[in-house]
Amino acid sequence: MSSKTQKILLFPLALVYGTVIRIRNYLFDTGIIKSTYFRFPVISIGNLTVGGTGKTPHTEYLIRLLKDEYKIAVLSRGYKRKTKDFKIVEQLSDVSTAGDEPLQIKRKFKEIIVVVDRDRVNGVREIMKRFPDTDIVLLDDAFQHRYIDPGFSILLIDFNRLITDDLLLPAGRLREHRSSVKRANIVLITKSPPGLSAIDMRIIFKKLPLLQNQHLFYTSLTYDDPVPVFGDSKGGISMERLEKESSNILLITGIAEPEPLVKYLGKYNLNICHLKYQDHHAYSKADCKKIREKYLTLPENERCLITTEKDFIRLKGNITEEDFPDKRIYYIRINVRFLNDHEGEFNKFIMNYVKKNRRNGKIS
């Protein structure tokens, strides 16, 4: 069945889904269903679509921006964890109870508070009670969680799948109608080509149903040097060196959109064997056995395994040095970069909001 035929068949269900979502949003917009507003800085980072738009790298960008001046708490649902209630994420927490993205953030930023709770209102209240010196709460993937009315909302849209070119679930990947973009203070077009022209930016701007007081920015993904999983080295290995020493790559991904990473690695002279899993895939012992067997088929002394930082969080408990004799196992960190040097303007919006809404350095 072609993709076009499938969309046509699913379109009636999308109409039903869209009606339900419109009614839900109407109930929130009119106050029939109440949203909770907290009198201190609460920043939401989310999207309108299912699948990856780069929420975690953008959340980490905000953490780096704010952490030296403010005490930050990150609140996430903890997607696909086995627990549901409030939990403080520690560096040694298990991915099954914390979720991969919250655990990744905590391991990278030891000094910040990371918690998970399906009930976001309860999550913020628990943060207030247990960590009263918190200055800012960052809500991860919370654009649809309307029981909280954030003080500032950042909406992420994938350049490669603009909301104007998409359909509602299940015919497409939209969680809400594109008109919901009006709830965002800032819209980021993520995964943009680094050389995106001003004309193309203008075309996208005209497509989006933005209000006068909304701000639009473009970001692209960048990749750090691969970081070795085993050994004492704290630094990464350059891609140029990897290209010379280990040109046969076993790439393991369990993320929503691995194509940008595949494209990045494709810039180098590498032979890539890609084992692709679903987003947030929980790697089993059988999966790791298959990965090891595939790895051992690659030419000895000319091979390595590369995965994403998020996948490494989920793989870590099931792989050992003994499984990979030459120990050439790496993960790649993903970062974001603002196009046209607009990070200063974006940063100013965030800092102004935080300074204006901060309550004497403590939650109130």
Secondary structure, DSSP 8 states (H G I E B T S, - for coil): --HHHHHHHHHHHHHHHHHHHHHHHHHHHTTSS--B--SS-EEEEEESBSS-S-HHHHHHHHHHHHTTTS-EEEEE--TT-S--S-EE--TT--HHHH-HHHHHHHHH-TTSEEEE-SSHHHHHHHHHHH-TT--EEEEET-TT-TTB--SEEEEEEETTS-GGG--BTTTSSBSS-GGGGGG-SEEEEES--TT--HHHHHHHHHHS---TT-EEEEEEEEE---EESSSS--S---HHHHHHH--EEEEEE-SS--HHHHHHHTTSS-EEEEEE--TT----HHHHHHHHHHHHTS-TTSEEEEEEHHHHHHHGGG--GGGSTT--EEEE-EEEEEGGGTHHHHHHHHHHHHHHH--TTS--
